[in-house]
């Protein structure tokens, strides 16, 4: 997508790069850098190894490997400050505080004892320095020997319209361990956006954790305001003229969507191979080895070639940018069309009649070759994905999923699930199906749940008792109670809060199932799941695309009729009854400033410019939901609005 006229992600990337390089520059001379593995990917998005070398980095080691050598006096550790285990890995064991954490690495202590060089140690905590990290370093008796800094690595741009916290533990922290760390980190990440562009004029959201984030963000902003005295900083306390609203969706309000198989091109690559930090690790038998540009990779083992290769999957690959959000059903015809176009353009060299035409072709040649290589890569990937999607197991799983979300009696699917268990297909697939049934139907019948648990333990091992317990603890795999929302609509307990999401009521009122989907030229977000519209994105639609959603749900009795004549209604207006069937609290907070200052800001920034709607998913988002939000963004662009995810 085109860069946002208001909020551009490039400056965020540049600021992160500058902050990291400034910290490295503060350590004089050559240095070895020890990086936690989970940080290597996000850091690679905004800085290259050659740039690190320019700032004195000699070698890079992974913290988890414990193979740091003594080649340099200066050693810089880069690790997540929230994780006690990584603090111990850096400092050494402190059993009195954390006897439960394995003392697998003692990097600083080991170097101090075994090296002939007197090392200078620096630790950079990401995204912040914590009391726990300081206490662990103190107990290990190394706090006084090291320099401690912090790198505020909050939002990392994954694209021009996508920012990520990159906090892998967010889902488990929020819903299993009930740890609010990710809420705090999300608020800290949103603060610089408010400081730079002004207050979010309206904060709208759904879900208990989403409300906590909204309240924390407002509290942080008021605390920051008390410390700000300059006119420039106080301007940040005025509502933004280029941001329309912040929409926060708690992942817990829609657990069905991430349990379904993603059906976009990018979604299926993520399902089969996994995408992390815009990269996928693919077997070289599928996409081939790296082009013969790196002849002397390792002189020690010339025959040793990697069995996998990382490929970049982002908008820098123009072909991937065209394919990523398309339903996979149309990817092969699209590739065929592009291949024919490239062949035609390449053959045009034979029709060049003048030297200027030939020169023009030669100038375009590198672009043709890059596109040809990209076409080859994505053709090979598509063939592998096709093998997967044409398998009997994939189609059986997809059929069960579609039957469950469309409202068919779930007990009719049990024989099929039992057959899949007998076939020994991956446990994750079985658990996704059972959690899907539980979430859609308000739980499984106790007798059926006990039967499935017994079959899983017999087939996959008794070590999964804890897995089943954790799923039950998160409310993903539970027994159906007497007051079952599968039969009795919920929402009678107040206008703002529901204890569970009632998909059976929402299926009609928000038209979650669309029978006729045009995958070639889609006109609704349901194309991303071939007929199922993600509830989370439907909720976003009910705020920013009311008229379109009302036209789809014209016969839904749960939608207020008066909104049809008021398409400019703001917030959740018109969908109050629908929201009673969605889990968690509902809120719509308007932030105002002094009237004179607001007018001044609008005069300075202009009022006719495009506005940005910031959509934040707390607890994670699927790639198909991103595709659906991009689809919304394209339709909003006509009305001078953009979506930033």
C-alpha positions as CSV (number, residue, x, y, z in Angstrom):
1,X,0.0,0.0,0.0
2,X,1.1,3.6,-0.5
3,X,2.7,5.3,2.5
4,X,0.3,7.0,4.8
5,X,0.2,10.8,4.4
6,X,-0.3,11.2,8.1
7,X,1.5,8.4,10.0
8,X,4.5,7.2,8.1
9,X,6.2,4.0,9.4
10,X,9.6,4.9,7.9
11,X,10.5,7.5,10.5
12,X,9.7,4.9,13.2
13,X,12.2,2.5,11.6
14,X,14.8,5.2,11.3
15,X,14.4,6.3,14.9
16,X,14.9,2.7,16.1
17,X,18.0,2.4,14.0
18,X,19.4,5.6,15.3
19,X,18.7,4.6,18.9
20,X,20.5,1.3,18.6
21,X,23.5,2.7,16.8
22,X,23.9,5.5,19.3
23,X,24.0,2.9,22.1
24,X,26.6,0.8,20.2
25,X,28.6,3.9,19.4
26,X,28.7,4.7,23.2
27,X,30.9,1.6,23.6
28,X,34.2,2.7,22.3
29,X,36.3,0.4,20.1
30,X,35.6,-3.1,18.6
31,X,33.0,-5.1,20.4
32,X,31.2,-8.5,20.3
33,X,27.4,-8.4,20.3
34,X,25.4,-11.1,22.1
35,X,21.8,-11.0,21.0
36,X,18.8,-12.9,22.3
37,X,17.4,-15.0,19.4
38,X,13.9,-13.5,19.6
39,X,15.3,-10.1,19.1
40,X,17.5,-10.9,16.0
41,X,14.5,-10.9,13.6
42,X,13.0,-7.5,14.7
43,X,16.4,-5.9,14.8
44,X,17.1,-7.2,11.3
45,X,14.1,-5.2,10.0
46,X,15.7,-1.9,10.6
47,X,19.5,-2.5,10.7
48,X,21.9,-4.6,8.6
49,X,25.0,-6.5,9.8
50,X,27.2,-4.4,7.6
51,X,25.9,-1.3,9.4
52,X,26.6,-2.9,12.8
53,X,30.2,-3.5,11.6
54,X,30.5,0.2,10.7
55,X,29.8,0.9,14.4
56,X,32.4,-1.5,15.7
57,X,30.6,-4.8,16.0
58,X,33.1,-7.6,15.2
59,X,31.0,-10.7,15.8
60,X,27.4,-11.5,16.6
61,X,26.5,-14.4,18.9
62,X,23.1,-15.8,20.1
63,X,22.7,-15.5,23.8
64,X,21.0,-19.0,24.0
65,X,24.0,-20.8,22.4
66,X,26.5,-19.9,25.1
67,X,29.4,-19.8,22.6
68,X,30.7,-16.3,23.2
69,X,34.5,-16.1,22.7
70,X,37.2,-13.8,24.2
71,X,38.2,-12.2,20.9
72,X,37.2,-8.6,22.0
73,X,37.5,-6.7,25.2
74,X,34.1,-5.1,24.8
75,X,31.0,-7.3,25.1
76,X,27.5,-5.9,24.5
77,X,24.4,-8.0,25.5
78,X,21.1,-7.2,23.9
79,X,18.2,-9.0,25.6
80,X,14.6,-8.7,26.7
81,X,14.4,-7.1,30.2
82,X,11.1,-8.7,31.0
83,X,12.5,-12.2,31.0
84,X,14.2,-13.3,34.2
85,X,15.7,-16.3,32.5
86,X,17.6,-14.1,30.1
87,X,18.9,-12.0,32.9
88,X,20.3,-15.2,34.5
89,X,21.7,-16.3,31.2
90,X,23.7,-13.1,31.0
91,X,24.7,-12.7,34.7
92,X,24.9,-16.2,36.1
93,X,22.9,-18.2,38.5
94,X,21.0,-16.7,41.5
95,X,19.1,-19.8,42.9
96,X,17.9,-17.9,46.0
97,X,15.6,-15.8,43.8
98,X,14.8,-18.0,40.8
99,X,15.4,-21.6,41.7
100,X,12.8,-22.6,39.1
101,X,14.7,-21.2,36.2
102,X,17.4,-23.4,34.7
103,X,20.8,-21.9,35.1
104,X,22.0,-22.9,31.6
105,X,24.2,-20.0,30.8
106,X,26.6,-17.8,32.9
107,X,28.2,-15.7,30.3
108,X,29.6,-12.8,32.3
109,X,30.9,-14.9,35.1
110,X,32.4,-17.4,32.8
111,X,34.3,-14.8,30.9
112,X,35.5,-13.1,34.1
113,X,36.8,-16.4,35.4
114,X,38.3,-17.9,32.2
115,X,39.5,-15.0,30.1
116,X,43.0,-13.4,30.3
117,X,41.5,-10.1,29.1
118,X,39.7,-7.7,31.5
119,X,36.4,-7.4,29.6
120,X,34.1,-4.4,29.7
121,X,30.5,-5.5,29.7
122,X,27.4,-3.6,28.6
123,X,23.8,-4.8,28.8
124,X,21.0,-3.2,26.7
125,X,17.6,-4.2,27.9
126,X,14.7,-4.2,25.4
127,X,12.3,-2.5,25.6
128,X,13.0,-1.4,29.2
129,X,15.2,-1.9,32.2
130,X,13.2,-3.7,35.0
131,X,13.6,-4.0,38.8
132,X,13.8,-7.8,38.3
133,X,16.7,-7.5,35.9
134,X,18.6,-5.2,38.2
135,X,18.0,-7.5,41.2
136,X,19.2,-10.6,39.3
137,X,22.4,-8.8,38.2
138,X,22.9,-7.5,41.8
139,X,22.5,-11.0,43.3
140,X,25.0,-12.4,40.8
141,X,27.4,-9.7,42.0
142,X,27.9,-8.3,38.5
143,X,25.8,-5.1,38.6
144,X,28.7,-2.9,39.6
145,X,30.9,-4.3,36.8
146,X,28.6,-3.5,33.8
147,X,27.0,-0.6,32.1
148,X,23.2,-0.9,31.8
149,X,21.2,0.8,29.1
150,X,17.7,0.3,27.6
151,X,16.5,0.4,24.0
152,X,12.8,1.4,23.8
153,X,12.0,-1.1,21.0
154,X,8.2,-0.9,21.0
155,X,6.5,-0.8,17.5
156,X,8.5,-2.4,14.8
157,X,7.3,-1.7,11.2
158,X,6.5,-4.8,9.3
159,X,5.2,-2.8,6.3
160,X,4.0,0.6,5.4
161,X,0.6,-0.1,7.0
162,X,1.5,-2.6,9.8
163,X,3.3,-2.1,13.1
164,X,4.0,-4.9,15.5
165,X,5.1,-5.1,19.1
166,X,6.9,-8.3,18.3
167,X,6.0,-9.6,21.8
168,X,5.6,-13.3,21.2
169,X,4.4,-14.0,24.8
170,X,1.4,-11.6,24.6
171,X,-1.3,-14.2,24.0
172,X,-0.1,-16.6,26.8
173,X,0.5,-13.7,29.2
174,X,-2.9,-12.2,28.7
175,X,-5.1,-15.3,28.7
176,X,-3.2,-18.1,30.4
177,X,-0.9,-16.4,32.9
178,X,-3.1,-13.2,33.4
179,X,0.0,-11.1,33.2
180,X,-0.7,-7.5,32.1
181,X,2.8,-6.8,30.8
182,X,1.7,-6.7,27.1
183,X,-1.0,-4.1,28.0
184,X,1.7,-1.9,29.6
185,X,4.0,-2.3,26.6
186,X,1.2,-1.5,24.1
187,X,0.4,1.7,26.0
188,X,4.1,2.6,26.0
189,X,4.2,2.0,22.2
190,X,1.1,4.2,21.6
191,X,2.4,7.1,23.6
192,X,5.0,8.3,21.1
193,X,2.3,8.4,18.4
194,X,0.1,10.6,20.6
195,X,3.1,12.8,21.4
196,X,4.0,13.3,17.8
197,X,0.6,13.5,16.1
198,X,-1.7,14.6,19.0
199,X,-4.3,12.8,21.1
200,X,-6.4,10.1,19.5
201,X,-9.7,12.1,19.1
202,X,-11.7,9.0,19.9
203,X,-10.7,5.7,21.5
204,X,-13.2,2.9,20.7
205,X,-12.8,-0.7,21.7
206,X,-14.3,-4.0,22.7
207,X,-13.0,-6.4,25.4
208,X,-11.8,-6.2,29.0
209,X,-8.1,-6.0,28.2
210,X,-8.8,-3.4,25.5
211,X,-10.5,-1.2,28.2
212,X,-7.5,-1.6,30.5
213,X,-5.3,-0.5,27.7
214,X,-7.4,2.6,27.0
215,X,-7.5,3.5,30.7
216,X,-3.7,3.0,31.1
217,X,-3.0,5.1,28.0
218,X,-5.1,8.0,29.3
219,X,-3.4,7.8,32.7
220,X,0.1,7.7,31.1
221,X,-0.8,10.7,29.0
222,X,-2.1,12.7,31.9
223,X,1.0,11.9,33.9
224,X,3.2,13.0,31.0
225,X,1.2,16.2,30.6
226,X,1.9,17.2,34.2
227,X,5.6,17.2,33.4
228,X,5.3,19.0,30.1
229,X,5.6,22.8,30.2
230,X,6.7,23.9,26.7
231,X,4.2,25.1,24.1
232,X,5.4,22.5,21.6
233,X,5.0,19.6,24.0
234,X,1.5,20.9,25.1
235,X,0.5,20.8,21.4
236,X,0.7,17.0,21.7
237,X,-2.1,17.3,24.3
238,X,-4.5,18.4,21.6
239,X,-6.6,16.0,19.5
240,X,-4.9,15.0,16.3
241,X,-6.0,16.5,13.0
242,X,-4.7,13.6,11.0
243,X,-5.8,10.6,13.1
244,X,-9.5,9.9,13.1
245,X,-9.6,7.3,15.9
246,X,-7.9,4.4,17.7
247,X,-9.8,1.1,17.6
248,X,-8.7,-1.5,20.1
249,X,-9.9,-5.1,19.7
250,X,-9.1,-7.6,22.4
251,X,-8.2,-10.9,20.9
252,X,-10.5,-12.6,23.4
253,X,-13.6,-11.2,21.8
254,X,-13.0,-13.4,18.7
255,X,-11.2,-16.6,19.3
256,X,-12.8,-18.4,16.3
257,X,-10.9,-16.5,13.6
258,X,-7.3,-17.6,14.6
259,X,-8.6,-21.2,14.9
260,X,-9.6,-21.3,11.3
261,X,-7.3,-22.2,8.5
262,X,-6.1,-19.1,6.7
263,X,-6.9,-19.1,3.0
264,X,-5.0,-16.2,1.6
265,X,-1.6,-16.7,-0.1
266,X,0.3,-15.2,2.8
267,X,-1.9,-16.9,5.3
268,X,-1.3,-20.4,3.8
269,X,2.5,-19.8,3.7
270,X,2.3,-18.9,7.4
271,X,0.2,-22.0,8.1
272,X,2.6,-24.4,6.3
273,X,6.1,-22.8,6.7
274,X,5.6,-20.0,9.2
275,X,6.4,-16.3,8.7
276,X,8.4,-14.4,11.3
277,X,9.6,-10.9,10.9
278,X,8.7,-10.9,7.2
279,X,10.8,-14.0,6.5
280,X,10.0,-17.6,5.9
281,X,12.4,-20.5,6.2
282,X,11.8,-22.8,3.1
283,X,13.4,-26.1,2.2
284,X,15.9,-25.6,-0.6
285,X,14.4,-28.6,-2.5
286,X,11.4,-26.3,-3.0
287,X,13.0,-22.9,-3.9
288,X,16.5,-23.9,-4.7
289,X,19.8,-22.7,-3.3
290,X,20.9,-19.1,-3.0
291,X,21.9,-17.7,-6.4
292,X,25.6,-18.4,-7.1
293,X,26.6,-15.0,-5.8
294,X,28.1,-16.2,-2.6
295,X,30.9,-18.5,-3.8
296,X,33.1,-18.8,-0.7
297,X,30.5,-19.1,2.0
298,X,32.5,-21.3,4.3
299,X,35.9,-22.6,3.3
300,X,35.9,-25.1,6.1
301,X,33.0,-27.2,4.7
302,X,32.6,-26.5,1.0
303,X,30.1,-29.4,0.5
304,X,28.0,-28.4,3.4
305,X,24.9,-26.6,2.1
306,X,22.0,-25.5,4.2
307,X,18.9,-27.5,3.8
308,X,16.7,-24.5,4.3
309,X,16.8,-20.9,3.0
310,X,15.2,-17.7,4.4
311,X,13.3,-15.7,1.9
312,X,12.1,-12.1,2.4
313,X,8.3,-11.7,2.2
314,X,7.4,-8.0,2.2
315,X,6.4,-5.2,-0.1
316,X,10.0,-4.9,-1.5
317,X,9.0,-8.0,-3.6
318,X,6.5,-6.4,-6.0
319,X,5.1,-9.7,-7.1
320,X,4.5,-10.9,-3.5
321,X,2.9,-7.5,-2.8
322,X,0.3,-8.4,-5.5
323,X,-0.3,-11.9,-4.3
324,X,-0.1,-11.8,-0.5
325,X,-3.7,-10.8,0.2
326,X,-5.4,-12.7,-2.6
327,X,-7.4,-15.8,-1.9
328,X,-5.2,-18.8,-2.7
329,X,-7.8,-20.1,-5.3
330,X,-6.8,-17.3,-7.7
331,X,-3.0,-17.3,-7.1
332,X,-2.1,-19.9,-9.8
333,X,-4.0,-18.1,-12.6
334,X,-2.4,-14.8,-11.5
335,X,1.1,-16.3,-11.7
336,X,0.3,-17.6,-15.1
337,X,-0.8,-14.2,-16.3
338,X,2.3,-12.5,-14.9
339,X,4.5,-15.2,-16.5
340,X,2.9,-14.5,-19.9
341,X,3.4,-10.8,-19.5
342,X,7.1,-11.2,-18.6
343,X,7.7,-13.5,-21.5
344,X,6.1,-10.9,-23.8
345,X,8.1,-8.1,-22.4
346,X,11.4,-10.1,-22.6
347,X,10.7,-11.0,-26.2
348,X,10.2,-7.4,-27.1
349,X,14.0,-7.1,-27.4
350,X,13.7,-8.7,-30.8
351,X,11.4,-6.0,-32.0
352,X,13.6,-3.1,-31.0
353,X,14.4,-1.2,-34.1
354,X,16.6,1.6,-32.8
355,X,19.5,2.0,-30.4
356,X,17.3,4.1,-28.0
357,X,14.7,1.2,-27.8
358,X,17.5,-1.3,-27.2
359,X,19.0,0.9,-24.5
360,X,15.6,1.2,-22.9
361,X,15.3,-2.6,-22.8
362,X,18.8,-3.0,-21.4
363,X,18.0,-0.5,-18.6
364,X,14.9,-2.5,-17.7
365,X,16.7,-5.8,-17.8
366,X,17.7,-6.0,-14.1
367,X,14.1,-5.4,-13.2
368,X,13.0,-8.2,-15.5
369,X,15.6,-10.6,-14.1
370,X,14.5,-9.7,-10.5
371,X,10.9,-10.2,-11.3
372,X,11.7,-13.5,-13.1
373,X,13.5,-14.8,-10.0
374,X,10.6,-13.7,-7.8
375,X,8.2,-15.5,-10.2
376,X,10.2,-18.7,-10.0
377,X,10.3,-18.6,-6.2
378,X,6.5,-18.0,-5.9
379,X,5.6,-20.5,-8.6
380,X,7.6,-23.2,-6.6
381,X,6.0,-22.1,-3.4
382,X,2.5,-22.2,-4.9
383,X,3.1,-25.7,-6.2
384,X,4.1,-26.8,-2.7
385,X,1.1,-25.1,-1.1
386,X,-1.2,-26.7,-3.8
387,X,0.1,-30.1,-2.8
388,X,-0.9,-29.3,0.8
389,X,-4.4,-27.9,-0.1
390,X,-5.2,-30.7,-2.4
391,X,-4.5,-33.4,0.2
392,X,-7.4,-35.4,1.6
393,X,-6.6,-34.4,5.2
394,X,-6.6,-30.6,4.4
395,X,-9.9,-30.8,2.7
396,X,-11.5,-32.9,5.5
397,X,-10.2,-30.4,8.1
398,X,-11.5,-27.5,6.1
399,X,-14.9,-29.1,5.7
400,X,-15.2,-29.7,9.4
401,X,-14.3,-26.0,10.1
402,X,-16.8,-24.6,7.6
403,X,-19.5,-26.9,9.0
404,X,-18.8,-25.7,12.6
405,X,-18.8,-22.0,11.8
406,X,-21.9,-22.2,9.6
407,X,-24.0,-23.5,12.6
408,X,-24.4,-27.2,11.7
409,X,-25.0,-29.5,14.8
410,X,-21.4,-30.0,16.0
411,X,-22.0,-33.6,17.1
412,X,-22.3,-34.6,13.5
413,X,-18.6,-33.7,13.1
414,X,-17.3,-35.9,15.9
415,X,-16.9,-39.1,13.9
416,X,-14.8,-37.1,11.4
417,X,-12.6,-35.7,14.1
418,X,-12.2,-39.2,15.7
419,X,-11.1,-40.5,12.3
420,X,-8.5,-37.8,12.0
421,X,-7.1,-38.7,15.5
422,X,-6.9,-42.4,14.4
423,X,-4.9,-41.2,11.3
424,X,-2.4,-39.6,13.7
425,X,-2.5,-36.2,12.1
426,X,-0.7,-33.4,14.0
427,X,-2.2,-32.8,17.5
428,X,-2.3,-29.0,16.8
429,X,-4.9,-29.6,14.0
430,X,-7.1,-31.8,16.3
431,X,-6.9,-29.2,19.1
432,X,-7.8,-26.4,16.8
433,X,-10.9,-28.3,15.7
434,X,-12.0,-29.1,19.2
435,X,-11.3,-25.5,20.4
436,X,-13.3,-24.2,17.4
437,X,-16.3,-26.3,18.3
438,X,-16.0,-25.3,22.0
439,X,-15.8,-21.6,21.1
440,X,-18.6,-21.5,18.6
441,X,-21.0,-23.8,20.6
442,X,-20.3,-22.6,24.1
443,X,-18.4,-25.8,25.0
444,X,-18.6,-29.5,24.3
445,X,-21.0,-31.9,26.0
446,X,-19.1,-33.2,29.1
447,X,-19.4,-36.8,27.8
448,X,-17.9,-35.9,24.4
449,X,-15.2,-33.7,26.0
450,X,-14.0,-36.6,28.3
451,X,-14.1,-39.0,25.3
452,X,-11.9,-36.7,23.2
453,X,-9.5,-36.0,26.0
454,X,-9.1,-39.8,26.5
455,X,-8.5,-40.4,22.8
456,X,-5.9,-37.6,22.6
457,X,-3.9,-38.9,25.6
458,X,-3.9,-42.4,24.3
459,X,-2.9,-41.3,20.7
460,X,-0.5,-38.5,21.5
461,X,0.8,-39.2,25.0
462,X,0.0,-38.3,28.6
463,X,2.4,-35.4,28.6
464,X,-0.5,-33.4,26.9
465,X,-2.5,-33.4,30.2
466,X,-1.0,-30.0,30.8
467,X,-1.8,-28.9,27.3
468,X,-5.5,-29.8,27.8
469,X,-5.5,-28.1,31.2
470,X,-4.1,-24.9,29.8
471,X,-6.7,-24.8,27.0
472,X,-9.4,-25.2,29.6
473,X,-7.9,-22.5,31.7
474,X,-8.0,-20.1,28.8
475,X,-11.7,-21.0,28.1
476,X,-10.8,-22.5,24.7
477,X,-11.8,-26.1,25.5
478,X,-14.5,-26.4,28.1
479,X,-17.5,-28.5,29.0
480,X,-20.9,-27.1,28.1
481,X,-22.9,-25.9,31.0
482,X,-26.7,-26.0,31.5
483,X,-27.1,-22.3,30.6
484,X,-25.5,-22.9,27.3
485,X,-25.1,-19.9,25.0
486,X,-25.4,-22.4,22.1
487,X,-29.1,-22.5,22.8
488,X,-29.8,-19.4,25.0
489,X,-28.7,-16.0,23.6
490,X,-26.5,-14.1,26.1
491,X,-26.3,-10.3,26.7
492,X,-29.0,-9.8,29.2
493,X,-26.6,-8.8,31.9
494,X,-26.0,-5.2,30.8
495,X,-25.4,-3.1,27.7
496,X,-21.7,-3.0,27.9
497,X,-20.5,-6.4,28.9
498,X,-21.1,-10.1,28.0
499,X,-19.4,-13.1,29.5
500,X,-19.0,-15.0,26.3
501,X,-19.2,-14.3,22.5
502,X,-22.4,-15.8,21.1
503,X,-21.5,-16.7,17.5
504,X,-24.9,-18.1,16.8
505,X,-26.6,-14.7,17.4
506,X,-23.8,-12.8,15.6
507,X,-23.8,-15.2,12.6
508,X,-27.0,-13.5,11.3
509,X,-26.8,-10.0,12.9
510,X,-23.3,-9.3,11.4
511,X,-23.6,-11.7,8.5
512,X,-20.5,-13.7,9.4
513,X,-21.3,-16.3,6.7
514,X,-21.5,-15.1,3.1
515,X,-22.7,-17.9,0.8
516,X,-21.6,-16.3,-2.5
517,X,-18.0,-15.0,-2.5
518,X,-16.3,-13.6,-5.5
519,X,-12.7,-14.5,-4.8
520,X,-11.5,-13.1,-8.2
521,X,-12.9,-9.6,-7.6
522,X,-14.0,-9.5,-3.9
523,X,-16.6,-7.1,-2.6
524,X,-16.6,-8.2,1.0
525,X,-14.0,-9.2,3.6
526,X,-15.4,-12.8,3.7
527,X,-13.2,-13.7,0.7
528,X,-10.2,-14.2,3.0
529,X,-11.8,-17.3,4.5
530,X,-13.9,-18.3,1.4
531,X,-17.2,-17.4,3.0
532,X,-16.5,-16.6,6.6
533,X,-16.1,-12.9,7.6
534,X,-13.8,-12.5,10.6
535,X,-15.8,-11.2,13.6
536,X,-13.0,-9.0,14.7
537,X,-12.9,-7.2,11.3
538,X,-16.7,-7.0,11.2
539,X,-16.5,-5.1,14.5
540,X,-14.1,-2.7,13.0
541,X,-16.5,-2.3,10.0
542,X,-19.3,-1.5,12.4
543,X,-17.3,1.6,13.3
544,X,-15.7,2.8,10.1
545,X,-17.9,1.3,7.4
546,X,-21.3,1.4,8.8
547,X,-23.3,1.9,5.6
548,X,-21.7,-1.1,3.8
549,X,-22.3,-3.3,6.9
550,X,-25.8,-2.2,7.2
551,X,-26.5,-3.0,3.6
552,X,-25.2,-6.5,4.2
553,X,-27.2,-7.0,7.4
554,X,-30.4,-5.1,6.3
555,X,-32.5,-8.0,7.5
556,X,-30.7,-8.5,10.8
557,X,-33.1,-7.6,13.6
558,X,-30.3,-6.8,16.0
559,X,-29.1,-3.7,14.2
560,X,-30.8,-0.4,14.9
561,X,-32.8,0.9,11.9
562,X,-32.2,4.6,12.6
563,X,-28.5,4.2,11.7
564,X,-29.4,3.6,8.1
565,X,-30.3,7.2,7.6
566,X,-27.3,8.4,9.7
567,X,-24.2,6.9,8.0
568,X,-22.1,9.6,9.8
569,X,-22.9,8.1,13.2
570,X,-19.7,7.6,15.3
571,X,-18.4,4.9,17.5
572,X,-20.6,1.9,18.1
573,X,-23.8,3.8,17.4
574,X,-26.4,1.6,15.7
575,X,-24.8,-1.7,16.8
576,X,-25.4,-1.6,20.5
577,X,-27.7,-4.6,20.5
578,X,-25.2,-6.6,18.5
579,X,-22.4,-5.8,21.0
580,X,-24.3,-7.4,23.8
581,X,-23.5,-10.8,22.2
582,X,-19.8,-10.1,22.1
583,X,-17.6,-10.9,25.1
584,X,-16.1,-8.1,27.2
585,X,-16.6,-4.4,27.9
586,X,-17.5,-1.9,25.2
587,X,-16.2,1.7,25.4
588,X,-16.1,4.8,23.3
589,X,-13.9,7.5,24.8
590,X,-13.7,11.0,23.2
591,X,-10.6,13.1,24.0
592,X,-11.0,16.8,23.7
593,X,-8.6,19.8,24.1
594,X,-9.0,23.5,24.5
595,X,-11.3,24.8,21.7
596,X,-8.9,27.6,20.6
597,X,-5.9,25.2,20.6
598,X,-7.8,22.6,18.6
599,X,-8.8,25.2,16.0
600,X,-5.1,26.3,15.8
601,X,-4.0,22.8,15.2
602,X,-6.5,22.3,12.4
603,X,-5.4,25.5,10.8
604,X,-1.7,24.4,10.9
605,X,-2.3,20.9,9.6
606,X,-5.2,21.5,7.3
607,X,-8.6,19.8,7.6
608,X,-9.0,18.4,4.1
609,X,-6.2,15.9,4.3
610,X,-6.5,12.2,4.6
611,X,-7.1,10.8,8.0
612,X,-5.8,7.6,9.5
613,X,-7.8,5.1,11.5
614,X,-5.4,3.2,13.8
615,X,-6.6,-0.4,14.5
616,X,-4.9,-2.2,17.3
617,X,-5.3,-5.9,18.1
618,X,-4.3,-6.8,21.6
619,X,-3.2,-10.4,21.9
620,X,-2.3,-11.1,18.3
621,X,-3.7,-10.9,14.7
622,X,-3.8,-13.4,11.9
623,X,-2.5,-12.6,8.4
624,X,-5.9,-13.0,6.9
625,X,-7.3,-10.4,9.3
626,X,-4.5,-8.1,8.1
627,X,-5.6,-8.8,4.5
628,X,-9.3,-8.1,5.4
629,X,-8.3,-4.8,7.0
630,X,-6.2,-3.8,3.9
631,X,-9.3,-4.6,1.9
632,X,-11.3,-2.2,4.1
633,X,-8.5,0.4,3.7
634,X,-8.8,0.3,0.0
635,X,-12.5,1.1,0.1
636,X,-11.9,3.8,2.7
637,X,-9.2,5.5,0.5
638,X,-12.0,6.8,-1.7
639,X,-13.3,8.8,1.3
640,X,-9.8,10.1,2.2
641,X,-9.2,7.7,5.0
642,X,-6.5,5.1,5.6
643,X,-6.1,2.1,8.0
644,X,-2.9,1.6,10.0
645,X,-2.8,-1.8,11.7
